[in-house]
Amino acid sequence: MLLDTELVERAAKALGTTRPTDTVRASLKQSVRRAHVANLVSWELPDDAADEFEQQREPRRAEE
């Protein structure tokens, strides 16, 4: 695998890693995590989901 050494050094500083292997591994993990977050953000809820969330936020009253 051919890597841009300057880019690896910059990534290592940003990630706080010292070895190239650790830097690449951390970079890959962050890329996967970012993709998962983007997927969650774009996840669409059904139209009635807001009503259901609002009902769950209401304080529960003790039955008398």
mmJSON file of the N, C-alpha and C atoms, coordinates in Angstrom:
{"data_MODEL":{"atom_site":{
"group_PDB":["ATOM","ATOM","ATOM","ATOM","ATOM","ATOM","ATOM","ATOM","ATOM","ATOM","ATOM","ATOM","ATOM","ATOM","ATOM","ATOM","ATOM","ATOM","ATOM","ATOM","ATOM","ATOM","ATOM","ATOM","ATOM","ATOM","ATOM","ATOM","ATOM","ATOM","ATOM","ATOM","ATOM","ATOM","ATOM","ATOM","ATOM","ATOM","ATOM","ATOM","ATOM","ATOM","ATOM","ATOM","ATOM","ATOM","ATOM","ATOM","ATOM","ATOM","ATOM","ATOM","ATOM","ATOM","ATOM","ATOM","ATOM","ATOM","ATOM","ATOM","ATOM","ATOM","ATOM","ATOM","ATOM","ATOM","ATOM","ATOM","ATOM","ATOM","ATOM","ATOM","ATOM","ATOM","ATOM","ATOM","ATOM","ATOM","ATOM","ATOM","ATOM","ATOM","ATOM","ATOM","ATOM","ATOM","ATOM","ATOM","ATOM","ATOM","ATOM","ATOM","ATOM","ATOM","ATOM","ATOM","ATOM","ATOM","ATOM","ATOM","ATOM","ATOM","ATOM","ATOM","ATOM","ATOM","ATOM","ATOM","ATOM","ATOM","ATOM","ATOM","ATOM","ATOM","ATOM","ATOM","ATOM","ATOM","ATOM","ATOM","ATOM","ATOM","ATOM","ATOM","ATOM","ATOM","ATOM","ATOM","ATOM","ATOM","ATOM","ATOM","ATOM","ATOM","ATOM","ATOM","ATOM","ATOM","ATOM","ATOM","ATOM","ATOM","ATOM","ATOM","ATOM","ATOM","ATOM","ATOM","ATOM","ATOM","ATOM","ATOM","ATOM","ATOM","ATOM","ATOM","ATOM","ATOM","ATOM","ATOM","ATOM","ATOM","ATOM","ATOM","ATOM","ATOM","ATOM","ATOM","ATOM","ATOM","ATOM","ATOM","ATOM","ATOM","ATOM","ATOM","ATOM","ATOM","ATOM","ATOM","ATOM","ATOM","ATOM","ATOM","ATOM","ATOM","ATOM","ATOM","ATOM","ATOM","ATOM","ATOM"],
"id":[1,2,3,4,5,6,7,8,9,10,11,12,13,14,15,16,17,18,19,20,21,22,23,24,25,26,27,28,29,30,31,32,33,34,35,36,37,38,39,40,41,42,43,44,45,46,47,48,49,50,51,52,53,54,55,56,57,58,59,60,61,62,63,64,65,66,67,68,69,70,71,72,73,74,75,76,77,78,79,80,81,82,83,84,85,86,87,88,89,90,91,92,93,94,95,96,97,98,99,100,101,102,103,104,105,106,107,108,109,110,111,112,113,114,115,116,117,118,119,120,121,122,123,124,125,126,127,128,129,130,131,132,133,134,135,136,137,138,139,140,141,142,143,144,145,146,147,148,149,150,151,152,153,154,155,156,157,158,159,160,161,162,163,164,165,166,167,168,169,170,171,172,173,174,175,176,177,178,179,180,181,182,183,184,185,186,187,188,189,190,191,192],
"type_symbol":["N","C","C","N","C","C","N","C","C","N","C","C","N","C","C","N","C","C","N","C","C","N","C","C","N","C","C","N","C","C","N","C","C","N","C","C","N","C","C","N","C","C","N","C","C","N","C","C","N","C","C","N","C","C","N","C","C","N","C","C","N","C","C","N","C","C","N","C","C","N","C","C","N","C","C","N","C","C","N","C","C","N","C","C","N","C","C","N","C","C","N","C","C","N","C","C","N","C","C","N","C","C","N","C","C","N","C","C","N","C","C","N","C","C","N","C","C","N","C","C","N","C","C","N","C","C","N","C","C","N","C","C","N","C","C","N","C","C","N","C","C","N","C","C","N","C","C","N","C","C","N","C","C","N","C","C","N","C","C","N","C","C","N","C","C","N","C","C","N","C","C","N","C","C","N","C","C","N","C","C","N","C","C","N","C","C","N","C","C","N","C","C"],
"label_atom_id":["N","CA","C","N","CA","C","N","CA","C","N","CA","C","N","CA","C","N","CA","C","N","CA","C","N","CA","C","N","CA","C","N","CA","C","N","CA","C","N","CA","C","N","CA","C","N","CA","C","N","CA","C","N","CA","C","N","CA","C","N","CA","C","N","CA","C","N","CA","C","N","CA","C","N","CA","C","N","CA","C","N","CA","C","N","CA","C","N","CA","C","N","CA","C","N","CA","C","N","CA","C","N","CA","C","N","CA","C","N","CA","C","N","CA","C","N","CA","C","N","CA","C","N","CA","C","N","CA","C","N","CA","C","N","CA","C","N","CA","C","N","CA","C","N","CA","C","N","CA","C","N","CA","C","N","CA","C","N","CA","C","N","CA","C","N","CA","C","N","CA","C","N","CA","C","N","CA","C","N","CA","C","N","CA","C","N","CA","C","N","CA","C","N","CA","C","N","CA","C","N","CA","C","N","CA","C","N","CA","C","N","CA","C","N","CA","C","N","CA","C","N","CA","C"],
"label_alt_id":[null,null,null,null,null,null,null,null,null,null,null,null,null,null,null,null,null,null,null,null,null,null,null,null,null,null,null,null,null,null,null,null,null,null,null,null,null,null,null,null,null,null,null,null,null,null,null,null,null,null,null,null,null,null,null,null,null,null,null,null,null,null,null,null,null,null,null,null,null,null,null,null,null,null,null,null,null,null,null,null,null,null,null,null,null,null,null,null,null,null,null,null,null,null,null,null,null,null,null,null,null,null,null,null,null,null,null,null,null,null,null,null,null,null,null,null,null,null,null,null,null,null,null,null,null,null,null,null,null,null,null,null,null,null,null,null,null,null,null,null,null,null,null,null,null,null,null,null,null,null,null,null,null,null,null,null,null,null,null,null,null,null,null,null,null,null,null,null,null,null,null,null,null,null,null,null,null,null,null,null,null,null,null,null,null,null,null,null,null,null,null,null],
"label_comp_id":["MET","MET","MET","LEU","LEU","LEU","LEU","LEU","LEU","ASP","ASP","ASP","THR","THR","THR","GLU","GLU","GLU","LEU","LEU","LEU","VAL","VAL","VAL","GLU","GLU","GLU","ARG","ARG","ARG","ALA","ALA","ALA","ALA","ALA","ALA","LYS","LYS","LYS","ALA","ALA","ALA","LEU","LEU","LEU","GLY","GLY","GLY","THR","THR","THR","THR","THR","THR","ARG","ARG","ARG","PRO","PRO","PRO","THR","THR","THR","ASP","ASP","ASP","THR","THR","THR","VAL","VAL","VAL","ARG","ARG","ARG","ALA","ALA","ALA","SER","SER","SER","LEU","LEU","LEU","LYS","LYS","LYS","GLN","GLN","GLN","SER","SER","SER","VAL","VAL","VAL","ARG","ARG","ARG","ARG","ARG","ARG","ALA","ALA","ALA","HIS","HIS","HIS","VAL","VAL","VAL","ALA","ALA","ALA","ASN","ASN","ASN","LEU","LEU","LEU","VAL","VAL","VAL","SER","SER","SER","TRP","TRP","TRP","GLU","GLU","GLU","LEU","LEU","LEU","PRO","PRO","PRO","ASP","ASP","ASP","ASP","ASP","ASP","ALA","ALA","ALA","ALA","ALA","ALA","ASP","ASP","ASP","GLU","GLU","GLU","PHE","PHE","PHE","GLU","GLU","GLU","GLN","GLN","GLN","GLN","GLN","GLN","ARG","ARG","ARG","GLU","GLU","GLU","PRO","PRO","PRO","ARG","ARG","ARG","ARG","ARG","ARG","ALA","ALA","ALA","GLU","GLU","GLU","GLU","GLU","GLU"],
"label_asym_id":["A","A","A","A","A","A","A","A","A","A","A","A","A","A","A","A","A","A","A","A","A","A","A","A","A","A","A","A","A","A","A","A","A","A","A","A","A","A","A","A","A","A","A","A","A","A","A","A","A","A","A","A","A","A","A","A","A","A","A","A","A","A","A","A","A","A","A","A","A","A","A","A","A","A","A","A","A","A","A","A","A","A","A","A","A","A","A","A","A","A","A","A","A","A","A","A","A","A","A","A","A","A","A","A","A","A","A","A","A","A","A","A","A","A","A","A","A","A","A","A","A","A","A","A","A","A","A","A","A","A","A","A","A","A","A","A","A","A","A","A","A","A","A","A","A","A","A","A","A","A","A","A","A","A","A","A","A","A","A","A","A","A","A","A","A","A","A","A","A","A","A","A","A","A","A","A","A","A","A","A","A","A","A","A","A","A","A","A","A","A","A","A"],
"label_entity_id":["1","1","1","1","1","1","1","1","1","1","1","1","1","1","1","1","1","1","1","1","1","1","1","1","1","1","1","1","1","1","1","1","1","1","1","1","1","1","1","1","1","1","1","1","1","1","1","1","1","1","1","1","1","1","1","1","1","1","1","1","1","1","1","1","1","1","1","1","1","1","1","1","1","1","1","1","1","1","1","1","1","1","1","1","1","1","1","1","1","1","1","1","1","1","1","1","1","1","1","1","1","1","1","1","1","1","1","1","1","1","1","1","1","1","1","1","1","1","1","1","1","1","1","1","1","1","1","1","1","1","1","1","1","1","1","1","1","1","1","1","1","1","1","1","1","1","1","1","1","1","1","1","1","1","1","1","1","1","1","1","1","1","1","1","1","1","1","1","1","1","1","1","1","1","1","1","1","1","1","1","1","1","1","1","1","1","1","1","1","1","1","1"],
"label_seq_id":[1,1,1,2,2,2,3,3,3,4,4,4,5,5,5,6,6,6,7,7,7,8,8,8,9,9,9,10,10,10,11,11,11,12,12,12,13,13,13,14,14,14,15,15,15,16,16,16,17,17,17,18,18,18,19,19,19,20,20,20,21,21,21,22,22,22,23,23,23,24,24,24,25,25,25,26,26,26,27,27,27,28,28,28,29,29,29,30,30,30,31,31,31,32,32,32,33,33,33,34,34,34,35,35,35,36,36,36,37,37,37,38,38,38,39,39,39,40,40,40,41,41,41,42,42,42,43,43,43,44,44,44,45,45,45,46,46,46,47,47,47,48,48,48,49,49,49,50,50,50,51,51,51,52,52,52,53,53,53,54,54,54,55,55,55,56,56,56,57,57,57,58,58,58,59,59,59,60,60,60,61,61,61,62,62,62,63,63,63,64,64,64],
"pdbx_PDB_ins_code":[null,null,null,null,null,null,null,null,null,null,null,null,null,null,null,null,null,null,null,null,null,null,null,null,null,null,null,null,null,null,null,null,null,null,null,null,null,null,null,null,null,null,null,null,null,null,null,null,null,null,null,null,null,null,null,null,null,null,null,null,null,null,null,null,null,null,null,null,null,null,null,null,null,null,null,null,null,null,null,null,null,null,null,null,null,null,null,null,null,null,null,null,null,null,null,null,null,null,null,null,null,null,null,null,null,null,null,null,null,null,null,null,null,null,null,null,null,null,null,null,null,null,null,null,null,null,null,null,null,null,null,null,null,null,null,null,null,null,null,null,null,null,null,null,null,null,null,null,null,null,null,null,null,null,null,null,null,null,null,null,null,null,null,null,null,null,null,null,null,null,null,null,null,null,null,null,null,null,null,null,null,null,null,null,null,null,null,null,null,null,null,null],
"Cartn_x":[0.846,0.0,0.903,0.646,1.413,0.63,1.267,0.608,1.373,0.649,1.244,1.784,3.103,3.7,3.386,3.333,2.993,1.562,0.67,-0.72,-0.832,-0.092,-0.082,0.443,1.488,2.038,1.029,0.333,-0.687,-1.838,-2.25,-3.323,-2.894,-1.639,-1.121,-1.168,-0.809,-0.88,-2.32,-3.214,-4.624,-5.238,-4.819,-5.398,-4.652,-3.451,-2.651,-2.037,-1.79,-1.169,0.311,1.068,2.509,2.99,2.33,2.769,1.837,2.373,1.538,0.373,0.618,-0.457,-1.601,-1.259,-2.283,-3.022,-2.292,-2.895,-3.898,-3.512,-4.418,-5.629,-5.415,-6.517,-7.497,-6.968,-7.824,-8.578,-7.907,-8.556,-9.7,-9.467,-10.517,-11.702,-11.425,-12.507,-13.333,-12.657,-13.383,-14.218,-13.711,-14.47,-15.736,-15.609,-16.775,-17.778,-17.28,-18.156,-18.893,-18.177,-18.792,-19.896,-19.659,-20.675,-21.9,-21.7,-22.827,-23.642,-22.961,-23.665,-24.449,-23.843,-24.542,-25.767,-25.658,-26.796,-27.91,-27.568,-28.574,-29.243,-28.46,-29.007,-29.998,-29.733,-30.606,-31.783,-31.821,-32.897,-34.206,-35.203,-36.497,-37.47,-38.153,-39.165,-40.534,-41.465,-42.82,-43.417,-44.418,-45.023,-45.585,-46.121,-46.741,-45.742,-44.469,-43.463,-43.347,-43.482,-43.37,-44.451,-45.668,-46.751,-46.447,-45.913,-45.583,-44.47,-43.477,-42.401,-42.952,-43.841,-44.416,-45.211,-45.95,-46.712,-45.779,-44.655,-43.722,-43.022,-42.961,-42.35,-43.262,-44.584,-45.531,-45.282,-45.382,-45.17,-46.215,-45.755,-46.671,-47.364,-48.646,-49.411,-49.65,-49.489,-49.764,-51.255,-51.594,-53.006,-53.548,-54.722,-55.312,-56.272],
"Cartn_y":[-1.155,0.0,1.232,2.133,3.368,4.471,5.117,6.179,7.476,8.564,9.89,10.138,10.117,10.201,11.52,12.592,13.878,13.844,13.261,13.154,12.248,11.168,10.272,11.008,11.807,12.581,13.595,14.269,15.247,14.552,13.407,12.649,12.159,11.73,11.264,12.381,13.581,14.721,14.996,14.947,15.22,14.138,12.897,11.768,11.423,11.948,11.63,10.243,9.741,8.434,8.611,7.517,7.626,6.721,5.582,4.655,4.759,4.632,4.71,3.708,2.504,1.505,1.991,2.56,3.083,4.264,5.071,6.232,5.792,4.844,4.351,3.686,2.885,2.204,3.221,4.232,5.253,6.048,6.332,7.058,6.247,4.969,4.105,4.021,3.885,3.818,5.108,6.251,7.515,7.646,7.152,7.201,6.36,5.181,4.302,4.936,5.473,6.116,7.296,8.105,9.256,8.807,7.719,7.201,6.722,6.085,5.616,6.8,7.837,9.026,9.68,9.794,10.383,9.567,8.26,7.39,7.627,7.752,8.004,9.358,10.357,11.696,11.7,10.943,10.931,9.975,9.234,8.269,9.001,8.588,9.259,8.486,9.226,8.636,8.774,7.908,8.05,9.384,9.875,11.176,11.263,10.164,10.203,9.993,9.862,9.62,10.795,12.021,13.2,13.183,12.793,12.715,11.677,10.544,9.49,9.933,10.616,11.121,12.127,12.992,14.003,13.348,12.298,11.582,10.967,10.461,9.834,10.864,12.099,13.153,13.642,13.47,13.931,13.196,13.933,13.257,12.183,11.09,10.004,10.286,10.109,10.354,9.048,9.066,7.859,7.596,6.364,5.996,6.113,6.721,6.907,5.802],
"Cartn_z":[0.0,0.0,0.0,-0.898,-0.973,-0.291,0.679,1.431,1.274,1.25,1.239,2.651,2.814,4.149,4.853,4.094,4.705,5.25,4.496,4.941,6.164,6.18,7.345,8.572,8.405,9.522,10.041,9.143,9.55,10.262,9.745,10.393,11.764,11.89,13.176,14.212,13.82,14.744,15.148,14.193,14.478,15.358,15.17,15.895,17.172,17.314,18.488,18.442,17.251,17.086,16.778,16.956,16.713,15.59,15.404,14.352,13.143,11.93,10.731,10.751,11.248,11.301,12.184,13.339,14.243,13.622,12.892,12.237,11.175,10.357,9.312,9.944,10.968,11.643,12.244,12.937,13.547,12.478,11.385,10.289,9.69,9.499,8.953,9.905,11.204,12.193,12.175,12.095,12.055,10.79,9.685,8.428,8.525,9.094,9.253,10.212,11.326,12.311,11.681,10.9,10.241,9.279,8.566,7.645,8.406,9.561,10.373,10.887,11.346,11.836,10.703,9.549,8.396,8.04,8.153,7.862,8.873,10.144,11.171,10.975,10.605,10.406,9.251,8.229,7.058,7.21,8.315,8.546,8.697,7.948,7.981,8.856,9.711,10.585,9.942,10.306,9.79,10.239,9.506,9.801,11.221,11.738,13.064,14.203,13.895,14.928,15.89,15.383,16.25,17.319,16.95,17.931,19.001,18.587,19.534,20.482,19.963,20.82,21.829,21.368,22.244,23.374,23.063,24.09,25.119,24.685,25.615,26.487,26.051,26.855,27.969,27.799,28.807,30.12,31.234,32.52,32.746,33.298,33.584,34.907,34.926,36.136,36.857,38.135,38.932,38.913,38.719,38.72,40.125,40.263,41.595,41.912],
"occupancy":[1.0,1.0,1.0,1.0,1.0,1.0,1.0,1.0,1.0,1.0,1.0,1.0,1.0,1.0,1.0,1.0,1.0,1.0,1.0,1.0,1.0,1.0,1.0,1.0,1.0,1.0,1.0,1.0,1.0,1.0,1.0,1.0,1.0,1.0,1.0,1.0,1.0,1.0,1.0,1.0,1.0,1.0,1.0,1.0,1.0,1.0,1.0,1.0,1.0,1.0,1.0,1.0,1.0,1.0,1.0,1.0,1.0,1.0,1.0,1.0,1.0,1.0,1.0,1.0,1.0,1.0,1.0,1.0,1.0,1.0,1.0,1.0,1.0,1.0,1.0,1.0,1.0,1.0,1.0,1.0,1.0,1.0,1.0,1.0,1.0,1.0,1.0,1.0,1.0,1.0,1.0,1.0,1.0,1.0,1.0,1.0,1.0,1.0,1.0,1.0,1.0,1.0,1.0,1.0,1.0,1.0,1.0,1.0,1.0,1.0,1.0,1.0,1.0,1.0,1.0,1.0,1.0,1.0,1.0,1.0,1.0,1.0,1.0,1.0,1.0,1.0,1.0,1.0,1.0,1.0,1.0,1.0,1.0,1.0,1.0,1.0,1.0,1.0,1.0,1.0,1.0,1.0,1.0,1.0,1.0,1.0,1.0,1.0,1.0,1.0,1.0,1.0,1.0,1.0,1.0,1.0,1.0,1.0,1.0,1.0,1.0,1.0,1.0,1.0,1.0,1.0,1.0,1.0,1.0,1.0,1.0,1.0,1.0,1.0,1.0,1.0,1.0,1.0,1.0,1.0,1.0,1.0,1.0,1.0,1.0,1.0,1.0,1.0,1.0,1.0,1.0,1.0],
"B_iso_or_equiv":[0.0,0.0,0.0,0.0,0.0,0.0,0.0,0.0,0.0,0.0,0.0,0.0,0.0,0.0,0.0,0.0,0.0,0.0,0.0,0.0,0.0,0.0,0.0,0.0,0.0,0.0,0.0,0.0,0.0,0.0,0.0,0.0,0.0,0.0,0.0,0.0,0.0,0.0,0.0,0.0,0.0,0.0,0.0,0.0,0.0,0.0,0.0,0.0,0.0,0.0,0.0,0.0,0.0,0.0,0.0,0.0,0.0,0.0,0.0,0.0,0.0,0.0,0.0,0.0,0.0,0.0,0.0,0.0,0.0,0.0,0.0,0.0,0.0,0.0,0.0,0.0,0.0,0.0,0.0,0.0,0.0,0.0,0.0,0.0,0.0,0.0,0.0,0.0,0.0,0.0,0.0,0.0,0.0,0.0,0.0,0.0,0.0,0.0,0.0,0.0,0.0,0.0,0.0,0.0,0.0,0.0,0.0,0.0,0.0,0.0,0.0,0.0,0.0,0.0,0.0,0.0,0.0,0.0,0.0,0.0,0.0,0.0,0.0,0.0,0.0,0.0,0.0,0.0,0.0,0.0,0.0,0.0,0.0,0.0,0.0,0.0,0.0,0.0,0.0,0.0,0.0,0.0,0.0,0.0,0.0,0.0,0.0,0.0,0.0,0.0,0.0,0.0,0.0,0.0,0.0,0.0,0.0,0.0,0.0,0.0,0.0,0.0,0.0,0.0,0.0,0.0,0.0,0.0,0.0,0.0,0.0,0.0,0.0,0.0,0.0,0.0,0.0,0.0,0.0,0.0,0.0,0.0,0.0,0.0,0.0,0.0,0.0,0.0,0.0,0.0,0.0,0.0],
"pdbx_formal_charge":[null,null,null,null,null,null,null,null,null,null,null,null,null,null,null,null,null,null,null,null,null,null,null,null,null,null,null,null,null,null,null,null,null,null,null,null,null,null,null,null,null,null,null,null,null,null,null,null,null,null,null,null,null,null,null,null,null,null,null,null,null,null,null,null,null,null,null,null,null,null,null,null,null,null,null,null,null,null,null,null,null,null,null,null,null,null,null,null,null,null,null,null,null,null,null,null,null,null,null,null,null,null,null,null,null,null,null,null,null,null,null,null,null,null,null,null,null,null,null,null,null,null,null,null,null,null,null,null,null,null,null,null,null,null,null,null,null,null,null,null,null,null,null,null,null,null,null,null,null,null,null,null,null,null,null,null,null,null,null,null,null,null,null,null,null,null,null,null,null,null,null,null,null,null,null,null,null,null,null,null,null,null,null,null,null,null,null,null,null,null,null,null],
"auth_seq_id":[1,1,1,2,2,2,3,3,3,4,4,4,5,5,5,6,6,6,7,7,7,8,8,8,9,9,9,10,10,10,11,11,11,12,12,12,13,13,13,14,14,14,15,15,15,16,16,16,17,17,17,18,18,18,19,19,19,20,20,20,21,21,21,22,22,22,23,23,23,24,24,24,25,25,25,26,26,26,27,27,27,28,28,28,29,29,29,30,30,30,31,31,31,32,32,32,33,33,33,34,34,34,35,35,35,36,36,36,37,37,37,38,38,38,39,39,39,40,40,40,41,41,41,42,42,42,43,43,43,44,44,44,45,45,45,46,46,46,47,47,47,48,48,48,49,49,49,50,50,50,51,51,51,52,52,52,53,53,53,54,54,54,55,55,55,56,56,56,57,57,57,58,58,58,59,59,59,60,60,60,61,61,61,62,62,62,63,63,63,64,64,64],
"auth_comp_id":["MET","MET","MET","LEU","LEU","LEU","LEU","LEU","LEU","ASP","ASP","ASP","THR","THR","THR","GLU","GLU","GLU","LEU","LEU","LEU","VAL","VAL","VAL","GLU","GLU","GLU","ARG","ARG","ARG","ALA","ALA","ALA","ALA","ALA","ALA","LYS","LYS","LYS","ALA","ALA","ALA","LEU","LEU","LEU","GLY","GLY","GLY","THR","THR","THR","THR","THR","THR","ARG","ARG","ARG","PRO","PRO","PRO","THR","THR","THR","ASP","ASP","ASP","THR","THR","THR","VAL","VAL","VAL","ARG","ARG","ARG","ALA","ALA","ALA","SER","SER","SER","LEU","LEU","LEU","LYS","LYS","LYS","GLN","GLN","GLN","SER","SER","SER","VAL","VAL","VAL","ARG","ARG","ARG","ARG","ARG","ARG","ALA","ALA","ALA","HIS","HIS","HIS","VAL","VAL","VAL","ALA","ALA","ALA","ASN","ASN","ASN","LEU","LEU","LEU","VAL","VAL","VAL","SER","SER","SER","TRP","TRP","TRP","GLU","GLU","GLU","LEU","LEU","LEU","PRO","PRO","PRO","ASP","ASP","ASP","ASP","ASP","ASP","ALA","ALA","ALA","ALA","ALA","ALA","ASP","ASP","ASP","GLU","GLU","GLU","PHE","PHE","PHE","GLU","GLU","GLU","GLN","GLN","GLN","GLN","GLN","GLN","ARG","ARG","ARG","GLU","GLU","GLU","PRO","PRO","PRO","ARG","ARG","ARG","ARG","ARG","ARG","ALA","ALA","ALA","GLU","GLU","GLU","GLU","GLU","GLU"],
"auth_asym_id":["A","A","A","A","A","A","A","A","A","A","A","A","A","A","A","A","A","A","A","A","A","A","A","A","A","A","A","A","A","A","A","A","A","A","A","A","A","A","A","A","A","A","A","A","A","A","A","A","A","A","A","A","A","A","A","A","A","A","A","A","A","A","A","A","A","A","A","A","A","A","A","A","A","A","A","A","A","A","A","A","A","A","A","A","A","A","A","A","A","A","A","A","A","A","A","A","A","A","A","A","A","A","A","A","A","A","A","A","A","A","A","A","A","A","A","A","A","A","A","A","A","A","A","A","A","A","A","A","A","A","A","A","A","A","A","A","A","A","A","A","A","A","A","A","A","A","A","A","A","A","A","A","A","A","A","A","A","A","A","A","A","A","A","A","A","A","A","A","A","A","A","A","A","A","A","A","A","A","A","A","A","A","A","A","A","A","A","A","A","A","A","A"],
"auth_atom_id":["N","CA","C","N","CA","C","N","CA","C","N","CA","C","N","CA","C","N","CA","C","N","CA","C","N","CA","C","N","CA","C","N","CA","C","N","CA","C","N","CA","C","N","CA","C","N","CA","C","N","CA","C","N","CA","C","N","CA","C","N","CA","C","N","CA","C","N","CA","C","N","CA","C","N","CA","C","N","CA","C","N","CA","C","N","CA","C","N","CA","C","N","CA","C","N","CA","C","N","CA","C","N","CA","C","N","CA","C","N","CA","C","N","CA","C","N","CA","C","N","CA","C","N","CA","C","N","CA","C","N","CA","C","N","CA","C","N","CA","C","N","CA","C","N","CA","C","N","CA","C","N","CA","C","N","CA","C","N","CA","C","N","CA","C","N","CA","C","N","CA","C","N","CA","C","N","CA","C","N","CA","C","N","CA","C","N","CA","C","N","CA","C","N","CA","C","N","CA","C","N","CA","C","N","CA","C","N","CA","C","N","CA","C","N","CA","C","N","CA","C","N","CA","C"],
"pdbx_PDB_model_num":[1,1,1,1,1,1,1,1,1,1,1,1,1,1,1,1,1,1,1,1,1,1,1,1,1,1,1,1,1,1,1,1,1,1,1,1,1,1,1,1,1,1,1,1,1,1,1,1,1,1,1,1,1,1,1,1,1,1,1,1,1,1,1,1,1,1,1,1,1,1,1,1,1,1,1,1,1,1,1,1,1,1,1,1,1,1,1,1,1,1,1,1,1,1,1,1,1,1,1,1,1,1,1,1,1,1,1,1,1,1,1,1,1,1,1,1,1,1,1,1,1,1,1,1,1,1,1,1,1,1,1,1,1,1,1,1,1,1,1,1,1,1,1,1,1,1,1,1,1,1,1,1,1,1,1,1,1,1,1,1,1,1,1,1,1,1,1,1,1,1,1,1,1,1,1,1,1,1,1,1,1,1,1,1,1,1,1,1,1,1,1,1]
}}}
